[in-house]
Amino acid sequence: MGIINCYCQLVDPEAVRAELRHLKSLNVDGVVVDCWWGIVEAWTPQKYEWSGYRDLFGIIKEFKLKVQVVLSFHGSGECGSGGVLIALPRWVLEIAQENQDIFFTDREGRRNTECLSWGIDKERVLRGRTGIEVYFDFMRSFHMEFRSLSEEGLISAIEVGLGASGELRYPSCPEKMGWRYPGIGEFQCYDRYMQKNLRQSALARGHLFWARGPDNAGYYNSRSHETGFFCDGGDYDSYYGRFFLNWYSGILIDHVDQVLSLATLAFDGAAIVVKIPSIYWWHRTASHAAELTAGFYNPTNRDGYSPVFRMLKKHSIILKVVCYGPEFTVQENDEAFADPEGLTWQVMNAAWDHGLSVSVESALPCLDVDMYSRILDTAKPRNDPDRHHLSFFAYRQRTPFLLQRDVCFSELETFVKCMHE
């Protein structure tokens, strides 16, 4: 991140070569590259600028490494050493000046400008195009530009961004709205398009008074037990609560289906990846509040991931699971009823049960041998009678990689060797 500027120019080719030379010496298979919608289609609808990425892929090809491309349909904060702020395309932000309902909206009417609301997936509000058509045109442009690199095997997979931070989820826990771990987050369904959809669903059920979001679900930093909706025995398990959560999670599943139907068409047989978040706090409570606000209807009495995975299987998707969340103390995790390992195993086993290929991305840099051992155990579970294993592992490293060389070079080299074995 940060190596392609906002004009889609490769900033420092020699620094990239130095980084790749080091990675090649570790025998890694390839690198992950974000292709940002806000950079490529920045200024004018359907005018795509890929030059910086073309230069970057050319350098990666020199080192005979593979590329996993992430099509990032969200904006970011500051990233990389250059402090590049990547927003949504300028022309989208111009539309938003007249129509802010294109963004996800919380109960108090605050807009999240990180990504487009799924409420406009089928609404022609983007200069005559729907949200789904905008994503499809971008994916088709990428395929036409880089088809030869896919055929050569340089591009090994394409990850399609489906929500906040590129993960399949609502932007329920935005730090810029004041959210802090372990807040339960808030439902993001108050733009007029989502509200129209909710009203239609309530009418179809014959209960028009259900056409509303819950009024007792707390705020971004509430705890489960402090709310009437998420507390044990709360309204999340009432007739209305079940209707609302089915509708809210159904919007997420419909978005997946719509986008991936066109992705498989655009990419013509290429491997497609979808990233699932790790919303592990409040996982040891009955309601799983943080998962519910993120769009996964996964309380203790219901498997909320299987309906999503059935849809992913329909489109032959590789699932990427985010693992190893922030390293909070045991006490903090207990107070948040957090269970990162329990959630990871629920998600991975549900995915394997549906016949999906599963991969993992680390949420933090790995700094010790113990962490590498945990990843190896996850990559190929011991004593698994079905011999499941990960299809790949993506290692996230936030600081410049070379600065870490003396600290963890030998451990990382050993880890890569073990993963290949």
C-alpha positions as CSV (number, residue, x, y, z in Angstrom):
1,M,0.0,0.0,0.0
2,G,1.1,3.5,-0.8
3,I,3.4,2.5,-3.7
4,I,0.9,3.6,-6.3
5,N,-0.1,7.2,-6.0
6,C,-3.5,8.8,-6.6
7,Y,-2.6,9.4,-10.3
8,C,-1.9,5.7,-10.7
9,Q,1.8,6.1,-11.0
10,L,4.4,3.7,-9.4
11,V,6.2,5.9,-6.9
12,D,9.5,4.1,-6.3
13,P,10.3,1.2,-8.6
14,E,13.7,0.5,-7.1
15,A,12.3,0.2,-3.6
16,V,9.8,-2.3,-4.9
17,R,12.6,-4.3,-6.5
18,A,14.6,-4.3,-3.3
19,E,11.5,-5.5,-1.4
20,L,10.8,-8.2,-3.9
21,R,14.4,-9.3,-4.0
22,H,14.3,-9.9,-0.3
23,L,10.9,-11.8,-0.5
24,K,12.2,-13.9,-3.3
25,S,15.1,-15.0,-1.1
26,L,12.6,-16.3,1.4
27,N,11.0,-18.5,-1.2
28,V,7.6,-17.0,-0.9
29,D,5.2,-17.7,-3.7
30,G,3.9,-14.2,-4.4
31,V,2.5,-10.9,-3.2
32,V,-0.9,-9.4,-2.6
33,V,-1.6,-6.1,-4.4
34,D,-4.6,-3.8,-3.8
35,C,-6.0,-2.2,-7.0
36,W,-8.0,0.7,-5.7
37,W,-11.2,1.8,-7.4
38,G,-10.6,5.3,-6.1
39,I,-7.3,5.4,-8.0
40,V,-8.2,3.6,-11.2
41,E,-11.6,5.2,-12.0
42,A,-10.8,8.4,-10.0
43,W,-11.9,11.3,-12.1
44,T,-14.4,10.2,-14.8
45,P,-17.0,7.4,-14.9
46,Q,-15.8,4.4,-17.0
47,K,-12.4,6.0,-17.7
48,Y,-9.9,3.6,-16.2
49,E,-6.2,4.3,-15.6
50,W,-4.1,1.1,-15.0
51,S,-0.6,2.4,-15.9
52,G,1.0,2.2,-12.4
53,Y,-0.3,-1.3,-11.8
54,R,1.0,-2.3,-15.3
55,D,4.4,-1.2,-14.2
56,L,4.2,-2.9,-10.8
57,F,3.1,-6.2,-12.3
58,G,6.0,-6.0,-14.8
59,I,8.5,-5.7,-12.0
60,I,6.9,-8.6,-10.1
61,K,7.1,-10.7,-13.2
62,E,10.9,-10.0,-13.3
63,F,11.2,-11.9,-10.0
64,K,9.0,-14.8,-11.2
65,L,6.6,-14.2,-8.3
66,K,2.8,-14.6,-8.5
67,V,0.3,-11.8,-7.7
68,Q,-3.0,-12.0,-5.9
69,V,-4.9,-8.9,-6.9
70,V,-7.5,-7.3,-4.5
71,L,-10.1,-5.2,-6.3
72,S,-10.7,-2.7,-3.5
73,F,-14.1,-1.0,-3.8
74,H,-13.7,0.8,-0.5
75,G,-11.7,3.8,0.6
76,S,-8.8,3.8,3.1
77,G,-7.3,6.0,5.7
78,E,-3.7,7.0,5.5
79,C,-1.5,4.2,4.3
80,G,2.1,3.5,3.4
81,S,5.1,5.7,4.1
82,G,3.7,8.3,1.7
83,G,0.6,8.8,3.8
84,V,-1.6,8.4,0.7
85,L,-5.3,9.0,1.5
86,I,-7.4,6.8,-0.9
87,A,-11.0,7.8,-1.0
88,L,-13.8,6.6,-3.3
89,P,-13.7,8.1,-6.8
90,R,-14.0,11.9,-7.1
91,W,-17.1,11.6,-9.3
92,V,-18.8,9.4,-6.7
93,L,-18.1,12.0,-4.0
94,E,-19.6,14.6,-6.3
95,I,-22.8,12.6,-6.6
96,A,-22.8,12.3,-2.8
97,Q,-22.9,16.1,-2.4
98,E,-26.5,15.8,-3.8
99,N,-27.4,12.4,-2.5
100,Q,-25.7,11.2,0.7
101,D,-28.0,8.2,0.8
102,I,-25.6,6.3,-1.5
103,F,-23.6,5.6,1.7
104,F,-24.2,3.3,4.6
105,T,-26.0,5.3,7.4
106,D,-26.4,4.7,11.1
107,R,-29.5,5.3,13.3
108,E,-28.5,9.0,14.0
109,G,-28.1,9.7,10.3
110,R,-24.3,9.7,10.2
111,R,-22.9,8.6,6.8
112,N,-20.0,6.2,6.3
113,T,-18.1,7.3,3.2
114,E,-15.8,4.3,3.1
115,C,-17.9,2.3,0.7
116,L,-21.2,2.4,-1.1
117,S,-24.4,1.2,0.5
118,W,-25.7,-2.1,-0.7
119,G,-29.1,-0.4,-1.0
120,I,-28.0,1.1,-4.3
121,D,-26.9,-2.2,-5.8
122,K,-30.0,-2.1,-8.1
123,E,-30.6,1.7,-8.1
124,R,-29.5,3.8,-11.1
125,V,-28.0,6.6,-9.0
126,L,-24.4,6.5,-10.2
127,R,-24.6,8.6,-13.4
128,G,-27.2,6.2,-14.9
129,R,-25.5,3.0,-13.5
130,T,-26.4,0.8,-10.5
131,G,-23.8,-0.1,-7.9
132,I,-23.6,-3.6,-9.3
133,E,-23.0,-2.3,-12.9
134,V,-20.2,0.0,-11.6
135,Y,-18.5,-3.0,-10.0
136,F,-18.9,-5.1,-13.1
137,D,-17.6,-2.5,-15.4
138,F,-14.5,-2.1,-13.2
139,M,-13.9,-5.9,-13.1
140,R,-14.4,-6.2,-16.8
141,S,-11.9,-3.4,-17.4
142,F,-9.3,-5.1,-15.2
143,H,-9.8,-8.4,-17.0
144,M,-9.4,-6.8,-20.5
145,E,-6.3,-4.9,-19.3
146,F,-4.5,-7.9,-17.7
147,R,-6.0,-11.0,-19.3
148,S,-2.6,-12.0,-20.7
149,L,-1.1,-11.9,-17.2
150,S,-3.8,-14.2,-15.9
151,E,-3.3,-16.6,-18.8
152,E,0.5,-16.6,-18.1
153,G,-0.2,-17.5,-14.5
154,L,1.3,-14.3,-13.1
155,I,-2.1,-13.3,-11.6
156,S,-3.0,-16.4,-9.6
157,A,-6.2,-15.2,-8.0
158,I,-8.5,-12.1,-7.8
159,E,-10.0,-11.0,-4.5
160,V,-13.2,-9.1,-4.8
161,G,-13.9,-6.4,-2.2
162,L,-17.5,-6.8,-0.9
163,G,-17.7,-4.3,2.0
164,A,-15.9,-2.4,4.7
165,S,-12.1,-2.8,4.5
166,G,-12.7,-5.1,1.5
167,E,-14.2,-7.7,3.9
168,L,-17.7,-9.1,3.5
169,R,-19.4,-7.1,6.2
170,Y,-21.3,-3.9,7.0
171,P,-19.1,-1.0,8.3
172,S,-20.6,-1.5,11.8
173,C,-17.5,-0.6,13.8
174,P,-16.0,2.5,12.2
175,E,-13.2,4.2,14.3
176,K,-13.9,7.5,12.7
177,M,-17.4,7.4,14.2
178,G,-15.8,6.9,17.6
179,W,-16.0,3.1,17.8
180,R,-13.4,1.4,20.0
181,Y,-12.9,-2.3,20.8
182,P,-14.9,-4.1,22.2
183,G,-18.0,-2.0,21.3
184,I,-20.8,-3.9,19.7
185,G,-21.1,-1.6,16.8
186,E,-24.3,-0.3,15.2
187,F,-26.7,-1.4,12.4
188,Q,-26.0,0.4,9.1
189,C,-29.4,0.4,7.4
190,Y,-30.8,3.9,7.6
191,D,-30.1,5.3,4.1
192,R,-33.4,5.7,2.2
193,Y,-32.7,2.8,-0.2
194,M,-32.2,0.3,2.6
195,Q,-35.2,1.7,4.5
196,K,-37.3,1.3,1.3
197,N,-36.2,-2.3,1.1
198,L,-37.0,-2.9,4.8
199,R,-40.5,-1.4,4.3
200,Q,-41.2,-3.7,1.4
201,S,-40.0,-6.8,3.4
202,A,-42.2,-5.8,6.4
203,L,-45.2,-5.3,4.0
204,A,-44.6,-8.7,2.5
205,R,-44.7,-10.2,6.0
206,G,-47.9,-8.3,6.8
207,H,-46.3,-6.4,9.6
208,L,-45.7,-2.8,8.4
209,F,-44.8,-1.7,12.0
210,W,-41.7,-3.9,11.7
211,A,-40.3,-1.5,9.0
212,R,-37.8,0.0,11.4
213,G,-34.5,-0.7,12.9
214,P,-34.4,-1.7,16.6
215,D,-34.6,1.3,19.0
216,N,-32.9,-0.5,21.9
217,A,-29.7,-1.8,20.3
218,G,-27.3,0.7,22.0
219,Y,-24.5,2.6,20.4
220,Y,-21.1,1.9,18.9
221,N,-19.4,1.4,22.2
222,S,-22.2,-0.3,24.1
223,R,-21.7,-3.7,25.7
224,S,-24.2,-6.5,25.0
225,H,-25.7,-6.6,28.4
226,E,-26.3,-2.9,28.4
227,T,-28.9,-3.1,25.6
228,G,-32.4,-4.5,25.5
229,F,-31.9,-5.9,22.1
230,F,-28.6,-7.9,22.6
231,C,-28.8,-8.9,26.3
232,D,-29.5,-12.5,27.2
233,G,-33.2,-13.0,26.5
234,G,-33.3,-9.7,24.5
235,D,-35.3,-8.7,21.6
236,Y,-32.8,-10.1,19.1
237,D,-34.7,-13.4,19.7
238,S,-38.2,-12.0,19.5
239,Y,-40.4,-12.4,16.4
240,Y,-39.5,-8.8,15.3
241,G,-35.8,-9.4,16.1
242,R,-35.7,-12.5,14.0
243,F,-37.4,-10.8,11.1
244,F,-35.1,-7.8,11.2
245,L,-31.9,-9.9,11.5
246,N,-33.0,-12.2,8.7
247,W,-33.6,-9.2,6.5
248,Y,-30.3,-7.4,7.5
249,S,-28.2,-10.5,6.9
250,G,-30.2,-11.3,3.7
251,I,-29.1,-8.0,2.2
252,L,-25.5,-9.0,2.7
253,I,-26.1,-12.4,1.1
254,D,-27.9,-10.8,-1.9
255,H,-25.0,-8.4,-2.4
256,V,-22.6,-11.4,-2.5
257,D,-24.8,-13.2,-5.0
258,Q,-25.2,-10.2,-7.3
259,V,-21.5,-9.2,-7.3
260,L,-20.1,-12.7,-7.7
261,S,-22.5,-13.6,-10.5
262,L,-20.9,-10.8,-12.5
263,A,-17.4,-11.5,-11.2
264,T,-17.4,-15.0,-12.5
265,L,-18.7,-13.6,-15.8
266,A,-16.0,-10.9,-16.0
267,F,-13.1,-13.1,-15.0
268,D,-13.9,-16.1,-17.2
269,G,-12.7,-18.9,-15.0
270,A,-10.1,-17.2,-12.9
271,A,-9.8,-18.1,-9.2
272,I,-11.9,-15.6,-7.1
273,V,-11.3,-14.9,-3.4
274,V,-13.7,-13.4,-0.8
275,K,-12.5,-12.2,2.6
276,I,-14.5,-13.0,5.7
277,P,-13.8,-10.8,8.8
278,S,-13.0,-12.0,12.3
279,I,-15.6,-10.4,14.5
280,Y,-14.7,-12.4,17.6
281,W,-15.6,-10.1,20.5
282,W,-18.9,-11.0,22.2
283,H,-18.7,-14.4,20.6
284,R,-19.0,-16.1,24.0
285,T,-22.4,-14.4,24.6
286,A,-25.8,-15.7,23.5
287,S,-26.5,-12.9,21.0
288,H,-23.0,-12.5,19.4
289,A,-23.9,-8.7,19.1
290,A,-20.8,-7.6,17.1
291,E,-21.4,-10.3,14.5
292,L,-25.1,-9.3,14.2
293,T,-24.3,-5.6,13.5
294,A,-21.7,-6.7,11.0
295,G,-24.3,-8.7,9.1
296,F,-23.7,-12.3,10.3
297,Y,-26.8,-13.7,11.9
298,N,-24.9,-16.0,14.2
299,P,-26.3,-16.2,17.7
300,T,-25.6,-19.3,19.7
301,N,-28.8,-21.1,18.5
302,R,-28.1,-20.4,14.8
303,D,-25.3,-21.0,12.3
304,G,-25.0,-17.6,10.6
305,Y,-22.1,-18.5,8.3
306,S,-23.6,-21.5,6.4
307,P,-26.1,-19.4,4.4
308,V,-23.2,-17.2,3.3
309,F,-21.0,-20.1,2.4
310,R,-23.7,-21.8,0.4
311,M,-23.8,-18.7,-1.7
312,L,-20.0,-18.7,-2.0
313,K,-20.0,-22.3,-3.0
314,K,-22.5,-21.6,-5.7
315,H,-19.9,-19.3,-7.3
316,S,-16.9,-21.6,-6.6
317,I,-15.1,-19.1,-4.4
318,I,-11.9,-19.4,-2.3
319,L,-12.7,-18.2,1.2
320,K,-10.1,-16.1,2.9
321,V,-10.5,-15.9,6.7
322,V,-8.9,-13.1,8.7
323,C,-7.2,-14.7,11.7
324,Y,-5.3,-13.6,14.9
325,G,-7.0,-10.3,15.8
326,P,-5.5,-7.6,18.0
327,E,-3.4,-8.9,20.9
328,F,-5.5,-7.7,23.8
329,T,-4.7,-9.0,27.3
330,V,-6.5,-12.1,28.6
331,Q,-8.4,-9.8,31.0
332,E,-9.6,-7.5,28.2
333,N,-10.7,-10.5,26.1
334,D,-12.6,-11.9,29.0
335,E,-14.4,-8.6,29.5
336,A,-15.4,-8.7,25.9
337,F,-16.4,-12.4,26.0
338,A,-14.0,-12.7,23.0
339,D,-13.1,-16.0,21.4
340,P,-11.0,-15.5,18.3
341,E,-9.9,-19.2,18.0
342,G,-13.5,-20.4,18.6
343,L,-14.8,-18.2,15.8
344,T,-12.0,-19.1,13.4
345,W,-12.7,-22.8,13.9
346,Q,-16.5,-22.3,13.4
347,V,-15.9,-20.4,10.2
348,M,-13.3,-22.8,8.8
349,N,-15.2,-26.0,9.6
350,A,-18.5,-24.5,8.2
351,A,-16.6,-23.6,5.0
352,W,-15.0,-27.0,4.7
353,D,-18.4,-28.6,5.3
354,H,-19.7,-26.7,2.3
355,G,-16.8,-27.8,0.2
356,L,-15.1,-24.4,0.0
357,S,-11.3,-24.0,-0.4
358,V,-10.1,-22.0,2.6
359,S,-7.2,-19.6,3.0
360,V,-6.0,-17.4,5.9
361,E,-4.7,-13.8,6.1
362,S,-3.0,-12.8,9.3
363,A,-4.4,-9.7,10.9
364,L,-1.1,-8.8,12.5
365,P,2.6,-9.3,11.7
366,C,3.9,-12.5,13.3
367,L,6.7,-11.7,15.7
368,D,7.6,-15.0,17.4
369,V,8.0,-18.7,16.9
370,D,4.8,-19.5,18.9
371,M,2.7,-17.4,16.5
372,Y,4.2,-19.3,13.5
373,S,3.4,-22.6,15.2
374,R,-0.2,-21.6,15.7
375,I,-0.5,-20.7,12.0
376,L,1.0,-24.0,11.0
377,D,-1.5,-25.9,13.2
378,T,-4.3,-23.9,11.6
379,A,-2.9,-24.4,8.1
380,K,-3.0,-28.2,8.4
381,P,-5.0,-29.3,11.5
382,R,-3.5,-32.3,13.2
383,N,-5.5,-35.5,13.4
384,D,-8.0,-34.2,10.9
385,P,-9.5,-37.4,9.4
386,D,-10.5,-35.4,6.2
387,R,-7.0,-34.1,5.8
388,H,-8.1,-30.5,5.3
389,H,-5.5,-27.8,4.8
390,L,-5.3,-24.2,3.7
391,S,-5.0,-23.3,0.0
392,F,-2.7,-20.4,0.8
393,F,-1.6,-18.1,3.6
394,A,-1.3,-14.3,3.2
395,Y,1.1,-12.7,5.6
396,R,0.2,-9.1,6.5
397,Q,3.2,-6.9,7.4
398,R,2.5,-3.3,8.2
399,T,6.0,-1.9,8.7
400,P,8.6,-1.8,5.9
401,F,9.6,-5.4,5.6
402,L,13.3,-4.9,5.4
403,L,13.4,-3.2,8.8
404,Q,12.3,-6.5,10.4
405,R,14.9,-8.6,8.6
406,D,17.4,-9.0,11.5
407,V,14.6,-9.6,14.0
408,C,12.7,-12.4,12.3
409,F,14.5,-13.4,9.1
410,S,15.5,-16.9,10.2
411,E,12.1,-17.6,11.8
412,L,10.2,-16.5,8.8
413,E,12.5,-18.5,6.5
414,T,11.8,-21.6,8.5
415,F,8.1,-20.8,8.6
416,V,7.9,-20.5,4.8
417,K,9.8,-23.8,4.4
418,C,7.3,-25.6,6.8
419,M,4.3,-24.2,5.0
420,H,5.6,-25.5,1.7
421,E,6.1,-28.9,3.3
